[in-house]
Amino acid sequence: MNKIREIELQIQELRAKLYKAAERKSFTDPTVVAASQELDEMLLKYELFFKSKIREGK
């Protein structure tokens, strides 16, 4: 599996984890905040991956 597909799958999993946590708890609950931060980090990784590919001309 290529790198970008791995990141996309992780994003899907983290998004599902966040939605599940948010359904049961408030948005300020530490579990929800932690899940949101994990998703944010992965989205940033995804964005940086694409920016690096653009710089490389690929």
PyMOL commands that place a pseudoatom at each C-alpha (Angstrom):
pseudoatom trace, name=CA, resn=MET, resi=1, chain=A, elem=C, hetatm=0, pos=[0.000, 0.000, 0.000]
pseudoatom trace, name=CA, resn=ASN, resi=2, chain=A, elem=C, hetatm=0, pos=[1.380, 3.391, -0.848]
pseudoatom trace, name=CA, resn=LYS, resi=3, chain=A, elem=C, hetatm=0, pos=[2.113, 6.068, 1.740]
pseudoatom trace, name=CA, resn=ILE, resi=4, chain=A, elem=C, hetatm=0, pos=[-0.768, 8.371, 0.808]
pseudoatom trace, name=CA, resn=ARG, resi=5, chain=A, elem=C, hetatm=0, pos=[-3.304, 5.543, 0.996]
pseudoatom trace, name=CA, resn=GLU, resi=6, chain=A, elem=C, hetatm=0, pos=[-2.026, 4.586, 4.459]
pseudoatom trace, name=CA, resn=ILE, resi=7, chain=A, elem=C, hetatm=0, pos=[-2.479, 8.165, 5.652]
pseudoatom trace, name=CA, resn=GLU, resi=8, chain=A, elem=C, hetatm=0, pos=[-5.990, 8.327, 4.150]
pseudoatom trace, name=CA, resn=LEU, resi=9, chain=A, elem=C, hetatm=0, pos=[-6.991, 5.128, 5.940]
pseudoatom trace, name=CA, resn=GLN, resi=10, chain=A, elem=C, hetatm=0, pos=[-5.625, 6.451, 9.233]
pseudoatom trace, name=CA, resn=ILE, resi=11, chain=A, elem=C, hetatm=0, pos=[-7.616, 9.657, 8.723]
pseudoatom trace, name=CA, resn=GLN, resi=12, chain=A, elem=C, hetatm=0, pos=[-10.804, 7.635, 8.173]
pseudoatom trace, name=CA, resn=GLU, resi=13, chain=A, elem=C, hetatm=0, pos=[-10.161, 5.578, 11.314]
pseudoatom trace, name=CA, resn=LEU, resi=14, chain=A, elem=C, hetatm=0, pos=[-9.384, 8.633, 13.435]
pseudoatom trace, name=CA, resn=ARG, resi=15, chain=A, elem=C, hetatm=0, pos=[-12.445, 10.471, 12.118]
pseudoatom trace, name=CA, resn=ALA, resi=16, chain=A, elem=C, hetatm=0, pos=[-14.655, 7.497, 13.070]
pseudoatom trace, name=CA, resn=LYS, resi=17, chain=A, elem=C, hetatm=0, pos=[-13.020, 7.401, 16.518]
pseudoatom trace, name=CA, resn=LEU, resi=18, chain=A, elem=C, hetatm=0, pos=[-13.728, 11.112, 16.993]
pseudoatom trace, name=CA, resn=TYR, resi=19, chain=A, elem=C, hetatm=0, pos=[-17.368, 10.824, 15.897]
pseudoatom trace, name=CA, resn=LYS, resi=20, chain=A, elem=C, hetatm=0, pos=[-17.907, 7.870, 18.220]
pseudoatom trace, name=CA, resn=ALA, resi=21, chain=A, elem=C, hetatm=0, pos=[-16.396, 9.715, 21.185]
pseudoatom trace, name=CA, resn=ALA, resi=22, chain=A, elem=C, hetatm=0, pos=[-18.347, 12.904, 20.435]
pseudoatom trace, name=CA, resn=GLU, resi=23, chain=A, elem=C, hetatm=0, pos=[-21.655, 11.009, 20.295]
pseudoatom trace, name=CA, resn=ARG, resi=24, chain=A, elem=C, hetatm=0, pos=[-21.245, 9.894, 23.900]
pseudoatom trace, name=CA, resn=LYS, resi=25, chain=A, elem=C, hetatm=0, pos=[-19.479, 12.828, 25.511]
pseudoatom trace, name=CA, resn=SER, resi=26, chain=A, elem=C, hetatm=0, pos=[-19.282, 16.604, 25.328]
pseudoatom trace, name=CA, resn=PHE, resi=27, chain=A, elem=C, hetatm=0, pos=[-16.928, 18.265, 22.884]
pseudoatom trace, name=CA, resn=THR, resi=28, chain=A, elem=C, hetatm=0, pos=[-14.767, 19.457, 25.768]
pseudoatom trace, name=CA, resn=ASP, resi=29, chain=A, elem=C, hetatm=0, pos=[-14.344, 15.991, 27.280]
pseudoatom trace, name=CA, resn=PRO, resi=30, chain=A, elem=C, hetatm=0, pos=[-10.648, 15.015, 27.366]
pseudoatom trace, name=CA, resn=THR, resi=31, chain=A, elem=C, hetatm=0, pos=[-11.347, 11.875, 25.311]
pseudoatom trace, name=CA, resn=VAL, resi=32, chain=A, elem=C, hetatm=0, pos=[-13.000, 13.889, 22.545]
pseudoatom trace, name=CA, resn=VAL, resi=33, chain=A, elem=C, hetatm=0, pos=[-10.287, 16.546, 22.628]
pseudoatom trace, name=CA, resn=ALA, resi=34, chain=A, elem=C, hetatm=0, pos=[-7.563, 13.890, 22.402]
pseudoatom trace, name=CA, resn=ALA, resi=35, chain=A, elem=C, hetatm=0, pos=[-9.301, 12.200, 19.453]
pseudoatom trace, name=CA, resn=SER, resi=36, chain=A, elem=C, hetatm=0, pos=[-9.630, 15.568, 17.724]
pseudoatom trace, name=CA, resn=GLN, resi=37, chain=A, elem=C, hetatm=0, pos=[-5.950, 16.319, 18.260]
pseudoatom trace, name=CA, resn=GLU, resi=38, chain=A, elem=C, hetatm=0, pos=[-4.959, 12.932, 16.826]
pseudoatom trace, name=CA, resn=LEU, resi=39, chain=A, elem=C, hetatm=0, pos=[-7.043, 13.627, 13.734]
pseudoatom trace, name=CA, resn=ASP, resi=40, chain=A, elem=C, hetatm=0, pos=[-5.563, 17.127, 13.422]
pseudoatom trace, name=CA, resn=GLU, resi=41, chain=A, elem=C, hetatm=0, pos=[-2.040, 15.711, 13.512]
pseudoatom trace, name=CA, resn=MET, resi=42, chain=A, elem=C, hetatm=0, pos=[-2.826, 13.183, 10.797]
pseudoatom trace, name=CA, resn=LEU, resi=43, chain=A, elem=C, hetatm=0, pos=[-4.479, 15.829, 8.611]
pseudoatom trace, name=CA, resn=LEU, resi=44, chain=A, elem=C, hetatm=0, pos=[-1.377, 17.977, 8.980]
pseudoatom trace, name=CA, resn=LYS, resi=45, chain=A, elem=C, hetatm=0, pos=[0.797, 15.025, 8.007]
pseudoatom trace, name=CA, resn=TYR, resi=46, chain=A, elem=C, hetatm=0, pos=[-1.405, 14.526, 4.927]
pseudoatom trace, name=CA, resn=GLU, resi=47, chain=A, elem=C, hetatm=0, pos=[-1.106, 18.181, 3.949]
pseudoatom trace, name=CA, resn=LEU, resi=48, chain=A, elem=C, hetatm=0, pos=[2.661, 18.249, 4.448]
pseudoatom trace, name=CA, resn=PHE, resi=49, chain=A, elem=C, hetatm=0, pos=[3.022, 15.077, 2.378]
pseudoatom trace, name=CA, resn=PHE, resi=50, chain=A, elem=C, hetatm=0, pos=[1.287, 16.767, -0.557]
pseudoatom trace, name=CA, resn=LYS, resi=51, chain=A, elem=C, hetatm=0, pos=[3.269, 19.974, -0.166]
pseudoatom trace, name=CA, resn=SER, resi=52, chain=A, elem=C, hetatm=0, pos=[6.506, 18.014, -0.249]
pseudoatom trace, name=CA, resn=LYS, resi=53, chain=A, elem=C, hetatm=0, pos=[5.384, 16.229, -3.432]
pseudoatom trace, name=CA, resn=ILE, resi=54, chain=A, elem=C, hetatm=0, pos=[4.529, 19.542, -5.066]
pseudoatom trace, name=CA, resn=ARG, resi=55, chain=A, elem=C, hetatm=0, pos=[7.979, 20.901, -4.215]
pseudoatom trace, name=CA, resn=GLU, resi=56, chain=A, elem=C, hetatm=0, pos=[9.547, 17.763, -5.680]
pseudoatom trace, name=CA, resn=GLY, resi=57, chain=A, elem=C, hetatm=0, pos=[7.473, 18.205, -8.822]
pseudoatom trace, name=CA, resn=LYS, resi=58, chain=A, elem=C, hetatm=0, pos=[5.751, 14.824, -8.493]
for i in range(1, 58): cmd.bond("trace and resi %d" % i, "trace and resi %d" % (i + 1))
show_as sticks, trace
zoom trace
